[in-house]
């Protein structure tokens, strides 16, 4: 069965899609079965680098950690970057797939699909180099899930070493029908600004039988958790999207011991950087006030571990790529993506990361790719589809992978011939 788009005027480059899907699928199954979490992506990076080298790209390894950069030079023309992510999540997979991971990590966000699509697109473009000119740069980025990888590769001189991009392109798996393409609006963020912080509440430990001699940090932490919810409920306008999650709570070693400290891991997301700033200021105020109310012996510790700006695609470049996707798949398969509170570090490749790379005005294009089984979607109306970061997340790879390869290739061709 052909996997080529069933569109009469599909770019001739895509006629070779059947030749690249099998090796891309083989790569996908291997990486899905052997995922590696952020900062530990050694095997994944090696496989990705080896595959790019076999295609004919000039490969550099260990960029910003385990990052991989492959360069395909093909005469004069624009320099276009394709970015995919190497890392997985610390999650036990429960999909029941024959190629499921069993090592305590899982590609529950589609990064394996993104890598396979980048390989497929590079393979297509290498096989059809007579039909385009310019330079293709394929980036395998480490540590996206911790929002630290983009910063690391940029600090390692990505643009200085491999050239200023005419555009940086990326796509992301989403719980939409497989093969559906969703682009953000011209001025709306695609994904949110995000921050992760650690809060340490300091108490005074002691025996559970003499609580009057202690200052219980667990009680204070519980008060903090409850009060933090008012940031969304009472300090944020209903029309403004904001999310605050206390994702981790760590305290104590025994039921008869009042501990000295309690630690909270907090995630905050907002559609604007200003809203995120206000929320973080409110977190700081509430934590300090609750600790003061509890007579904690020391001020709390608040540390912003990671922060990533909201992601907005370049309007003109996004419009052009969306048009290329519409020409390829038809208007019913290309839709508008509503702003999401998901988070990414992809924005740093543009002006949001100017202090890291020094290149103003780099256009970014980022779209969502549906990966849910069409049968499952039709049966449930989209209400019973495992979302990203679920232990049951399972892309319908036979449909999603060809679409991911052709979508990325069409976008690259559009920017290479701009």
N, C-alpha and C positions, 0 to 999 in steps of 0.2 A: 504494500500500500504506500502511495506517495505521501510525503509529509509536506510537500510544497503548498504554499497558499493557493487556494482555488480562485485566483483573481487574474483576469486576462492580461492586465498591464503590470503584473508583478515585475520588479526589477530583475533583469537577466542574471544578476549575481545570485539570486535566490534559487535559481534552477538547480544549483548543486547541493541543495539542502539535504537530499537523501544520502549524499556521500559523507556528511559530517555528523549526522544524528547518532549513528551507532557508536562511534568513539566517544562522543559527548555523553551518551547514555551510560556507557561502560564506566566512564569517569564518575558520573553522578552516583551510580550504585555503590561504587567503591567508597567514595567520600561519605555518603550517607551512612554506610555500615561502620565507618571508622571516624566518627567526629572528634574534634579536639576543641577544647574551650579556649577562651581569649588568652592570648599570651603563650599558648602551648601548641600552636598550629604547625609544628615541624613537619609532620608527615603530609598534611594537606598541602602545605606550601611546596614541598618537594615534588609531589605529584603534579601540582598545577604548573610549576616551573618546567618540569620535564616535558609535559604535554605541549606547552607553548614553544619550547625549544624544538620539539619534534615537528611542529607545524612550520617552523622556519623563523621564529622571532628571536631577536637578540635578547637574552634573558639576564637580568640582574637579580640576585637573591639577597635576603636579609636587609631589606630597606625598611627602616623604622621598626625593627624587630624582625618578624618573620615575613615581612612584605615581599611581594614578587612583582617585578616590572618587566614586561615583555614589549619590545619595540619592533615594529614592522615598517621599514622605510621603503617608500614606493614613489620616489620622485618628488617634484615640487607640489606643494599644496598644503592644506590645513593640517594641523596636528590635533588629533582627536583622541581623548582618553576614554576608555571603558573601565569602570570600576566595579569590582565584585568583592565579596567579603569571605575571609577564610574561616572564621570562627563559628563554633556551635555554642549551645547552652548547657549548663550543668543540670540536666533533666533526664530522668529515666524514661525511655521511649516505651509507649504502650499502643503502638499502631497495629501490631500483629503482622506487619509486613515481613516477607521472607528475607528481606535485606535490612531489617531493623537493627539499630545499634544495640549493643549489650554492654557497653563500657561505662555507663553512667552519664554519658553526654548524649546530646541529640541535636540534629539539625532541625529544630522546631520553628525556624523562621525563614527557611528557604535559601539559606546561603549556599548550600550545595547546588541548588538549581541555578542560582546566579553565576556560580563559578563555571558550571557546565555550559551555560548559555554563552558566557564570555569566550570559552574555548571554542564552541561551535561557531560563533561570529568571527573570531580570529581565523579559524580554519576556512570558512567561506571566503573571507576577504583575501586570504593568502592564495587560495585556489583561483581567484578571479581578479588578480592584480592588474590585468590589462584593462579593466573597466573602471578603474578609479586611480587617483594619485594623491599623494600626501603621506602622512605618517600616522600610523595607528599605535597607540600606547595602551597596553592592557595591564591594569593594576589589580593584583590580589591583595586586598588590605587586611591586615590583622586587627583583632580587638575592636570590632565595631560594637559588639554587644556591651562593652564597658565604656563606649564613647571616648576611647583613648587612641584608637588606631590611626584615624585621619591626621590628628595632630602629630603623632609620632612619625608618619611617613613624610609629612610636610616639613617638620623640623629636620628631617634627615636630607633635606634638599631635593625633594621630588621634582619641582619645576626647574630648579637650577641645573639638575643633573640630566633631566629627560626632556626639557623644553616646555615653554609656555603653551598651555592648551588653547586652541580655538574654541573648544567646548569640552566639558566633562559630562559623560552620560552614565546613568545608572537606572536600574529597574529593581522592583521589589515585589516578592510574592505577596499575595493578599487573598483573603477568603472570599473570592469572587468566582464566578464560573470560569473554568479553565479556558484560556485563550482571550478573555476579555482584557482590553487595555484601558486604563483609567489615568488621565492626565489632570493635574491640578488646574484651578482657574488662573487667569492671567495675573492677579494680584493677591490671591489668597495663599497662605502657607500650605504646603503639601503635608508636612508633619510638624510637630510642635517643638518649641524650645523646652529643654529638659535639664534638670539638675538632680544629682544624687548627693545626699549628705549624711553624715554620721553625727549623732548626738550622744554624748556621754553625760549621764546624770550622776553626780557624786553624792553619795549618802555617807552614813556612818554605820558600819556593820556591827553585828553583835548576835546575842542569843535570842531566839524566837520567844523565849520565856520572859525576856525583859525588854519588850519593845520600847518602853519609855526611855531607855538608854541608847536608843538607836535613832537614826534618821533613815527611813526606809526608801531607797531609791526606786524600788518597784512601784510603790504607791504614787510617788511623784511621776514616774514614767507613765503610769496609767492615766493620771490627770492630764499630762501633756498630750497623750494620744487622743483622749476625748476632746480636749480643747482645740487641737489642730484641725478637727473637722469643721470648726466654725469659719476657718479661712475660706473654704469653698461655700459653705452654707450662708454665711453672714457678712463676709468681707469682699465677696466677688459678685458682680452683677450677673443675674441669670442669663443674660445674653453673651457673657464672656466665658469661654470654655477654660476650665482649670481643673486639674486632677491632683490630689495629694494622697499618697499611699505610704503608710508605715509598713514596710515589707518585712522587716526583721526586728525581733526583740530578743535580747540576750541578757540574762541576769541570773545570778545565783548558782550554787552547786549542791544545796541540800535543803530539805523542807524545814529544818530546825535552825537555819542560819539566815539572818538578815544580811544581804550582800552589801559590799561597799559601793558598787556601781551598777548601773543599768545602761545598756547601749541600744539605741534605736537606729535603724536604717530607713531613711525617708526619701521618697521620690516625688518630685514636683514637676508638673508639665503644664504648659500654657501655650496658647497660639501666638502670643507676642512676647518679645523679650522684656518689655516693660511690665507686663502682667507677671512674668516669672520673678522679676526683681521685687515687686510688691509682695508676692507670696513668700519669698525667701526672707524678706524683712519681717513679715508677720510671724514666720516660724521662729526666728531669732527672738522676737519680743515675747512670744508665748512661752517658749522654753525657759527663758531667763525669769519671767514672772512666776511661773509655777515653781521653779527651784527656789526663788526667794520666798514664796508663800510656804514652802515646806521647810524653811530654815536649813537648806543644804549647806554643809560646811565649806563648799567650794563652788565657784561659778561653773556652770556646765561647759563642756567642750562642744563646739559646733564646727564641723569641717565639711566644706563642699568638696566632695571627692571628684566628681566630674560635672561638666556643664557643656551643653551643646545648644547653639542658636536654632531658632526656627528655620525651616528650609523653604525657600521660595525659588522656584525655577525662573530662569531668564524668560521674560514674556515672549520676546521675538523668537528665540531659539525653540522654546516649547511649542509655540504656535506652528513653526515649520516642521518639527518632528511629529507633532500630532497630525498634521496634514499628510505627512508621509505614511503614518500608520493608518489613517483613514483611507488613503488611496490603496493601501495594500489589503486591508481587511474589510473595508466597507464601513459606513457610518454606524451601523448597529453594534459593531464590535469595539468601538472606541467611544468612551464616555467620559464624563467629568467626575473627578474625585473630590469629595467634600473634605475640608480640612480635618486632619486626624490628630489625636493626642499621642500617637506613636512618636518615637524619637529616633533621630539619626545623627551621625556626625558628618554626613555628606556635605552639609552647607559650608564646612570649613574649606572646601576646595574652591569656593568663590570668595566674594568680598568679606564674608564673615570671618575668614581666616587670613585676611590681608596681613596681619602682624606675623603670621607664620611663614607666608610664602612671598609676600611683597609684590604680587601681580594683581593689579586692580582690573576689574571688569571681566573676569573669566566667566563665561556663560555656563550655567548648570542646567541640565535637563534631567528630570527624574519622573518616572511614571510607575504605576502599579500594574501588576500582571496577575490576572486571575489564575488560580491553581486548583480550585475545588472541582471534584468530579461532577460532570454535567448531570449524571443520573442522581447523585446525592442532592445536588442543588434543586433539581426539578421536583424530587420527592418531598423535600422539606421547605421549599420556597426560600432557601437560604438561611433558615433558622436553626438547622441542626448540622452546621458545618464547623468542624474543629478549627478554631482560629490560630493564628501565629502564637507561639509560646505555649501551646497546649501539648501535652504528652501524646495526644492523638492526631496531631497535625500531619497530614499525609497528602502531598500534592499528587494530582492525577498526572503522573509524569509523562505518560505517552501522549497526552494532549498538551500539557503545559510546557514541556521542554521544546518541542518544535516551535511553538509560539514565542517562547522566550528567545530562542536563537534568531528567528526571523525579525522579531521586534527590535532587538539590539542591532542586528545587521542593517536593517532599514534606517534606523536612527543614525548609525555611523555613516552610512552612505550619504544621507541627507546633509550631515555636517561636513563630510569630506569633500562634497561637491558644491558647498555653499559659495 
